[in-house]
Amino acid sequence: DKITKTVIEKSFDMFKDKDCSFSVNLSILDIQNSDVVAFIFKKLEESDIGSRVVFEIVESEGVDSYDELYSFREHIKLFGSKISIDDFGAGYSNFDHILKLNPDFIKIDGSLIKNIDKDDSARILTKAIVGFAKELGSKTIAEFVHSKEVFDVVCALGIDYSQGYFISEPRPCLLHNS
């Protein structure tokens, strides 16, 4: 609760004067916490950067009700914010709830991507996820793109965006354009 609010506060402060989008990771538990959700809505109301915020929801097993998530999605859309499902394809993937949520982005889990150049099963499943996402109108993001070989397969499958060491190593701070 306190950590999530701190991350949200620092993210909004860091990006308020920058001309770029940014992501904030949330768990289903965060979205089911009325204090955290009220804090997010307050930050969105106080700022004019809602259209640059992507809330990344970590896909979870064992969630009984997605009602809070659907309500959260509808409310943040009023501010122009976007939803991304993180780690999709890792373990349990509930396609029914993804259909109802209709996320802007689906991040395909690194466990499927990291060996996609050698693993036929991973490639077949990823191709199905990409087709599903395209039918929904969601953009796809490949995690763990660590080599040219993996990047080439990701591109051939029509995945929209890539992240990983082949693209760029993590950096301690944002680069400033001058």
MILOVO-293904 format. One record per residue (C-alpha): residue in one letter; residue number from 1; x, y, z. Coordinates in steps of 0.001 Angstrom, whole numbers, plus 500000, padded with zeros to 6 digits. Layout:
% MILOVO-293904
@type->A	seq->NUM	xx->X	yy->Y	zz->Z;
...
***
This chain:
% MILOVO-293904
@type->D	seq->1	xx->500000	yy->500000	zz->500000;
@type->K	seq->2	xx->502600	yy->502576	zz->501088;
@type->I	seq->3	xx->505191	yy->501361	zz->498572;
@type->T	seq->4	xx->502669	yy->501439	zz->495720;
@type->K	seq->5	xx->501606	yy->504978	zz->496598;
@type->T	seq->6	xx->505257	yy->506074	zz->496780;
@type->V	seq->7	xx->505992	yy->504591	zz->493349;
@type->I	seq->8	xx->502926	yy->506319	zz->491882;
@type->E	seq->9	xx->503843	yy->509645	zz->493514;
@type->K	seq->10	xx->507460	yy->509507	zz->492294;
@type->S	seq->11	xx->506440	yy->508385	zz->488797;
@type->F	seq->12	xx->503942	yy->511213	zz->488364;
@type->D	seq->13	xx->506499	yy->513726	zz->489704;
@type->M	seq->14	xx->509272	yy->512419	zz->487441;
@type->F	seq->15	xx->507191	yy->512503	zz->484270;
@type->K	seq->16	xx->505051	yy->515596	zz->484810;
@type->D	seq->17	xx->507368	yy->517805	zz->482706;
@type->K	seq->18	xx->508524	yy->515163	zz->480214;
@type->D	seq->19	xx->506965	yy->514592	zz->476846;
@type->C	seq->20	xx->506762	yy->510799	zz->476964;
@type->S	seq->21	xx->504548	yy->508006	zz->478183;
@type->F	seq->22	xx->505404	yy->505945	zz->481255;
@type->S	seq->23	xx->504219	yy->502775	zz->482928;
@type->V	seq->24	xx->503297	yy->502008	zz->486517;
@type->N	seq->25	xx->503051	yy->498357	zz->487556;
@type->L	seq->26	xx->500073	yy->497350	zz->489680;
@type->S	seq->27	xx->498899	yy->494033	zz->491040;
@type->I	seq->28	xx->495290	yy->492935	zz->491222;
@type->L	seq->29	xx->495616	yy->493407	zz->495005;
@type->D	seq->30	xx->496557	yy->497069	zz->494436;
@type->I	seq->31	xx->493431	yy->497549	zz->492335;
@type->Q	seq->32	xx->491303	yy->495814	zz->494959;
@type->N	seq->33	xx->492684	yy->498215	zz->497604;
@type->S	seq->34	xx->490319	yy->501198	zz->497762;
@type->D	seq->35	xx->492996	yy->503466	zz->499317;
@type->V	seq->36	xx->495438	yy->502807	zz->496458;
@type->V	seq->37	xx->492739	yy->503285	zz->493808;
@type->A	seq->38	xx->491545	yy->506533	zz->495417;
@type->F	seq->39	xx->495164	yy->507752	zz->495469;
@type->I	seq->40	xx->495588	yy->506928	zz->491758;
@type->F	seq->41	xx->492376	yy->508742	zz->490830;
@type->K	seq->42	xx->493457	yy->511747	zz->492920;
@type->K	seq->43	xx->496836	yy->511874	zz->491111;
@type->L	seq->44	xx->495092	yy->511618	zz->487739;
@type->E	seq->45	xx->492677	yy->514402	zz->488667;
@type->E	seq->46	xx->495469	yy->516689	zz->489935;
@type->S	seq->47	xx->497668	yy->516227	zz->486889;
@type->D	seq->48	xx->497164	yy->516632	zz->483193;
@type->I	seq->49	xx->499306	yy->513633	zz->482296;
@type->G	seq->50	xx->496710	yy->510862	zz->482433;
@type->S	seq->51	xx->496945	yy->510284	zz->478690;
@type->R	seq->52	xx->500635	yy->509431	zz->479089;
@type->V	seq->53	xx->500166	yy->506834	zz->481851;
@type->V	seq->54	xx->500035	yy->503103	zz->481156;
@type->F	seq->55	xx->498984	yy->500973	zz->484118;
@type->E	seq->56	xx->500627	yy->497555	zz->483786;
@type->I	seq->57	xx->498602	yy->494890	zz->485525;
@type->V	seq->58	xx->500480	yy->491757	zz->486505;
@type->E	seq->59	xx->498414	yy->488763	zz->485499;
@type->S	seq->60	xx->497505	yy->486711	zz->488570;
@type->E	seq->61	xx->496184	yy->483272	zz->489319;
@type->G	seq->62	xx->493387	yy->482697	zz->491743;
@type->V	seq->63	xx->491578	yy->486020	zz->491392;
@type->D	seq->64	xx->487936	yy->485458	zz->492316;
@type->S	seq->65	xx->486478	yy->488655	zz->490937;
@type->Y	seq->66	xx->487681	yy->491013	zz->488259;
@type->D	seq->67	xx->484904	yy->493544	zz->488895;
@type->E	seq->68	xx->487295	yy->496025	zz->490537;
@type->L	seq->69	xx->489686	yy->495725	zz->487587;
@type->Y	seq->70	xx->486940	yy->496418	zz->485042;
@type->S	seq->71	xx->485729	yy->499394	zz->487091;
@type->F	seq->72	xx->489327	yy->500680	zz->487428;
@type->R	seq->73	xx->489811	yy->500403	zz->483668;
@type->E	seq->74	xx->486649	yy->502371	zz->482928;
@type->H	seq->75	xx->487596	yy->505133	zz->485377;
@type->I	seq->76	xx->491185	yy->505616	zz->484165;
@type->K	seq->77	xx->490007	yy->505685	zz->480543;
@type->L	seq->78	xx->488214	yy->508937	zz->481432;
@type->F	seq->79	xx->491700	yy->510442	zz->481909;
@type->G	seq->80	xx->493061	yy->508885	zz->478711;
@type->S	seq->81	xx->495205	yy->506368	zz->480591;
@type->K	seq->82	xx->495928	yy->502962	zz->479137;
@type->I	seq->83	xx->496003	yy->499389	zz->480464;
@type->S	seq->84	xx->498642	yy->496777	zz->479764;
@type->I	seq->85	xx->498550	yy->493145	zz->480850;
@type->D	seq->86	xx->502042	yy->492175	zz->482003;
@type->D	seq->87	xx->503615	yy->488703	zz->481775;
@type->F	seq->88	xx->500839	yy->487289	zz->479594;
@type->G	seq->89	xx->501432	yy->483635	zz->478771;
@type->A	seq->90	xx->503274	yy->482842	zz->481997;
@type->G	seq->91	xx->501390	yy->480044	zz->483687;
@type->Y	seq->92	xx->497678	yy->480774	zz->483867;
@type->S	seq->93	xx->496314	yy->483057	zz->481130;
@type->N	seq->94	xx->492635	yy->483851	zz->481341;
@type->F	seq->95	xx->491583	yy->484795	zz->477826;
@type->D	seq->96	xx->487988	yy->485435	zz->478910;
@type->H	seq->97	xx->488998	yy->488181	zz->481329;
@type->I	seq->98	xx->491391	yy->489660	zz->478764;
@type->L	seq->99	xx->488477	yy->489836	zz->476321;
@type->K	seq->100	xx->486384	yy->491703	zz->478894;
@type->L	seq->101	xx->489248	yy->493978	zz->479933;
@type->N	seq->102	xx->490233	yy->494777	zz->476338;
@type->P	seq->103	xx->493713	yy->496076	zz->477243;
@type->D	seq->104	xx->495621	yy->498551	zz->475116;
@type->F	seq->105	xx->498769	yy->496413	zz->475377;
@type->I	seq->106	xx->499546	yy->492758	zz->476060;
@type->K	seq->107	xx->503105	yy->492065	zz->477201;
@type->I	seq->108	xx->504122	yy->488568	zz->476207;
@type->D	seq->109	xx->506077	yy->486947	zz->479011;
@type->G	seq->110	xx->509825	yy->486522	zz->478624;
@type->S	seq->111	xx->509542	yy->482787	zz->479352;
@type->L	seq->112	xx->507920	yy->482421	zz->475913;
@type->I	seq->113	xx->510148	yy->484929	zz->474126;
@type->K	seq->114	xx->513643	yy->484136	zz->475413;
@type->N	seq->115	xx->514035	yy->480928	zz->473345;
@type->I	seq->116	xx->511454	yy->481613	zz->470651;
@type->D	seq->117	xx->514113	yy->481229	zz->467963;
@type->K	seq->118	xx->514643	yy->477574	zz->469020;
@type->D	seq->119	xx->511409	yy->476525	zz->470734;
@type->D	seq->120	xx->508589	yy->475609	zz->468325;
@type->S	seq->121	xx->506008	yy->475362	zz->471132;
@type->A	seq->122	xx->506826	yy->478875	zz->472374;
@type->R	seq->123	xx->506598	yy->480213	zz->468825;
@type->I	seq->124	xx->503206	yy->478535	zz->468233;
@type->L	seq->125	xx->501745	yy->479837	zz->471497;
@type->T	seq->126	xx->503156	yy->483330	zz->470911;
@type->K	seq->127	xx->501714	yy->483382	zz->467398;
@type->A	seq->128	xx->498293	yy->482530	zz->468885;
@type->I	seq->129	xx->498614	yy->485318	zz->471483;
@type->V	seq->130	xx->499569	yy->487820	zz->468770;
@type->G	seq->131	xx->496574	yy->486783	zz->466644;
@type->F	seq->132	xx->494276	yy->487072	zz->469664;
@type->A	seq->133	xx->495675	yy->490529	zz->470526;
@type->K	seq->134	xx->495274	yy->491777	zz->466954;
@type->E	seq->135	xx->491631	yy->490628	zz->466927;
@type->L	seq->136	xx->491104	yy->492623	zz->470143;
@type->G	seq->137	xx->492883	yy->495680	zz->468740;
@type->S	seq->138	xx->495579	yy->495410	zz->471439;
@type->K	seq->139	xx->499246	yy->496111	zz->470729;
@type->T	seq->140	xx->501764	yy->493429	zz->471719;
@type->I	seq->141	xx->505092	yy->493788	zz->473496;
@type->A	seq->142	xx->507742	yy->491064	zz->473629;
@type->E	seq->143	xx->509722	yy->490859	zz->476865;
@type->F	seq->144	xx->513279	yy->489439	zz->477099;
@type->V	seq->145	xx->514386	yy->490168	zz->473525;
@type->H	seq->146	xx->518063	yy->489483	zz->474131;
@type->S	seq->147	xx->519473	yy->488626	zz->470696;
@type->K	seq->148	xx->519111	yy->489414	zz->467010;
@type->E	seq->149	xx->517813	yy->485886	zz->466401;
@type->V	seq->150	xx->515004	yy->486359	zz->468937;
@type->F	seq->151	xx->514291	yy->489872	zz->467606;
@type->D	seq->152	xx->513982	yy->488528	zz->464043;
@type->V	seq->153	xx->511374	yy->485934	zz->465107;
@type->V	seq->154	xx->509499	yy->488554	zz->467159;
@type->C	seq->155	xx->509339	yy->490826	zz->464108;
@type->A	seq->156	xx->508295	yy->487971	zz->461813;
@type->L	seq->157	xx->505402	yy->487160	zz->464173;
@type->G	seq->158	xx->504164	yy->490754	zz->463938;
@type->I	seq->159	xx->504747	yy->491725	zz->467569;
@type->D	seq->160	xx->504434	yy->495519	zz->467809;
@type->Y	seq->161	xx->507134	yy->496392	zz->470372;
@type->S	seq->162	xx->510166	yy->494744	zz->471942;
@type->Q	seq->163	xx->512065	yy->495193	zz->475158;
@type->G	seq->164	xx->515197	yy->493494	zz->476374;
@type->Y	seq->165	xx->518974	yy->493619	zz->476283;
@type->F	seq->166	xx->519098	yy->493471	zz->472466;
@type->I	seq->167	xx->517159	yy->496750	zz->472370;
@type->S	seq->168	xx->518825	yy->498447	zz->475360;
@type->E	seq->169	xx->520200	yy->497554	zz->478747;
@type->P	seq->170	xx->518368	yy->498987	zz->481756;
@type->R	seq->171	xx->519574	yy->502470	zz->482628;
@type->P	seq->172	xx->519673	yy->504186	zz->486011;
@type->C	seq->173	xx->517961	yy->507353	zz->484801;
@type->L	seq->174	xx->516086	yy->508856	zz->481914;
@type->L	seq->175	xx->517955	yy->510341	zz->479003;
@type->H	seq->176	xx->517154	yy->513970	zz->478363;
@type->N	seq->177	xx->516757	yy->515312	zz->474842;
@type->S	seq->178	xx->518424	yy->518675	zz->474404;
***
